[in-house]
Amino acid sequence: MINKKKVIISLTLLSSFFILISAVSAADYYVNQDTSQKNIVDWMKNNAQNGDQLIFNVTNYTLNETLNISKSITIKSDINTKIIFNKNKDMFDVKTDGITFSGLTLDYNGQGTTKIMYGAISTLNASKANIKLFTLDNTVINVNKNYTSGILLGTLQGNITNSVINVKGSTCYGLNLGKFTGNIINTTITSSALDSICVYIGTWNGIINGSKMINNGAKKSYYTVGFLSLHSNGSIINSEIKSKNSYAAMVSDNAIFTNCTLSSQKNLTKVYRYRPELFIFNQIVLTKNTYTFKINNTGELTSKECIFQLKTGTITKKATVKAIKSKKFVTIKITLPKKYIGNKYTKTIKVDINNVNKEHNKKNNVGKFKF
C-alpha cells in the first residue's frame, strides 16, 4: 500500500509539472517560417498578456505592415533574427509602457517626407507619446532611407544597452526624442548621411557610458552632430563622440564629460554649450525723464532673473530683469532726475551686473550713451 501511494503521488506531481510547463510556454508566441503577420496580430489582440514574449525563431522575417504593440511584452530573438520592413510607415507602433526589444536586427526601409518623419520604433503621434519602462538591448537598427529615425518618440523612460543604430538616410536621426530619462550603455550610433544627427534629445537626464556616436555625414543646411540635447542634465563617461562636419556634442552646461574622446570639425570647439545670450538693444527711448531699454535674449536657453544698472554722475539706478525666454525680449524703465537728462552726462548701462547668467559673450551686456 505504501509503495502504491508513492507511485500515485509521483504521477500526480509529474502531471501537475507538465500542466505548469504548458501554461508557462503557452504565454510565449514563437514566430516561425509559416507564421503570418495576421497570426501575430491575432495573438497580440486575443491571447497576449503583459509580460509575455514574442519570440522570432527564423533567420529573416518580413513585416508587411506596421506592427502595433499594445501589450507590455518582450520582442526578442535568440538567433538574431533580421526583421525587414519596406513600407513608408512606422515599423513598430509602440502604444504602451514596458516594452523590450532584444536580440534583433531591424532593417528599416521606410521613408518619410519633409512634412512627416517615420521611425523603426515609433508611434502614430510620436511627439505626444509617453512611453515608460522601455528597453532596447543587444539589438541593431539600420535606418536606410530619408526623413526617418531609429527610435522616434516624444517622452521615453528606459535604457538602451549593448546595441547599434546605423543611420544611412539623409535628414535622419538614430534617436529622436523630445524627452529621455534613462541611460545609453555600451551602444554605438553612427551616421554617414547628409544633415543627420546620431542622437537628438530635447531634454535628457541620465548616463551615457562606454558608447560611441560617430557622425561622418555632410552638412548642407542643418547640424550633423554626434550628440545634441538642448536641456541636458547628465553624465557622459568613457565614450567617443565625433562629428566630421560639425560639433561633436551640443549640450547645456549641466552635461558633464568624463574620460571621453571628442572630435569636432576643424576650427570648432569640441563641445558647443547651449546658453542664454543677453544684450541691450541699441534703440533707447526717452520720454520726459524716463528711459526705456529693450533687453534681448538671442541664446538658446531661458535666462535667469538678473539686475540692470544705469550709472550717471553720482547716481546709480537699478531695475530687475525677469527671466527671458529664448529669442524673446523684455523692456525696463529707468527714471532720472531732470538735471541728468541731456548730453552733459554720460550714462553707463549694464545688464546682469552680478553675472548670474553664463553666456558666450558678455561684451554686449554693457553700453554707453549721451542724451
Secondary structure, DSSP 4 states (H G I P E B T S, - for coil): -HHHHHHHHHHHHHHHHHHHHHHHHHTSEEE-TT--HHHHHHHHHHT--TT-EEEE-SSEEEESS-EEE-S--EEEESS-PEEEE-SSS-SEEE-SS--EEES-EEEE-----SS--EEEEE-TTGGG-EEEEEEEES-EEEE-SSSEEEEEEEEEEEEEES-EEEE-SSS-EEEEEEEEEEEEES-EEEE-STT-EEEEEEEEESEEES-EEEE----SSS---SEEEEEE--EEES-EEEESSS-SEEEETT-EEES-EEE-STTS-SEEEE---EEE-S--EEETTEEEEEEEE-SSSPPPPEEEEEEETTEEEEEEE----TT-EEEEEEE--GGGSSSSS-EEEEE-TT--S--S--GGGEEEE--
